[in-house]
Amino acid sequence: MALTPLGIEIDGQAKLWFGGEVQYYRVRARDRDPDRTHAAWADTLDRMRAAGMNLVTTYVPWDYHELERGVFRWDGVADVERFFALCAERGLRVIA
């Protein structure tokens, strides 16, 4: 990775990285249904791509995943790996 006049170079290609923040844990179905939540994530990411974005930033809030000390939840509406996969499927780079 290198900084160039055209942007940041990654994998030998200089690009202007353009994107926005998506807090995946806030984008969810009201009833917390995983399928509808994942569809909402996909829709949000599709809209970002349609706007010409190529980058997503997010963070992983421990209190969302560790509801009880030492017990972590990474499934359903807390499936951050699925969120990252949806980003990758759309060619969006992620800064987490």
N, C-alpha and C positions, 0 to 999 in steps of 0.2 A: 504494500500500500504506500502510495506517495501522493503528496499534494502537488498539483500542477496548476497552471493558469486556467485550465478548462474545468477543473474540479478535482476530485480525488480519483487516483488511478487504482483500480482493483483488477486483478487478473490481467494485467497488461493493457487495460483499456481505461482511458481517462473519461470520466462522465461527470456531468453535473447531477448530483443526487438531489432529488426533489421528492418530498413526501410529507407525511404528517404522523401525528401520534394517534394510536388506536389503543385504548385501554380495553383489551378483550374481555376483562372481567366486568366491565360496565355495559358492554354490548351483548345483551342476552334477552331471551324471551321472558316475558313477565312471569310465566309459570316455571321458569328455569328448565324448560324442556331442552335436552341436549341437541336434538335434531334441528329444532327451530333456532336455537342459539347458534349452531354452526352455520345454518343458512344465513343468519343475520351477519355473522362474520364474513361469509363469502360475499354477500351483497355489499357490505362496506368496502371490502377490498376490491371488488369489481368496480365500484364507483371511483375509487382512488386511481385504478389503472385507466379508467375512461377519462380521468382528468389529467392523464399524462404522468402520474407519479410512478416512481420506481423504488421508493423507500418507505418503510414503516418503522416507527419507533414505538416501543412499549416498555413497560417494566413489569416485573413479577412481584406482586405484593404478598409477602409471606403470610400475612394474616388472612388472606383469601384462601390459601392452600393449606395452611397449618391451623385448622380450627381448634385443635386440641394439642397441647404440647407433645411433640414427637410423632403425631399422627398427621400424615400429609395426604391431601386429596389432589389427584392429577387426572381425574376422569370427568366425563360429562361436560358441564359448563366451565369446569376448571382445567380442561384438557389443553394446556398451553402448547403441547407438542402438535396437536391437531391444528391450532391456530397458526403455528409456524409452517406447517405443511401447506395450509391454504395459501399462505403468503408465497411460498416457494412455487406452488403450482401456477401462480400468476406472475412469476418473475419479479416479485418484490423482495428486495433485500431487507433484512431486519436488523435493527440495533436494539438490543434488549438490555 
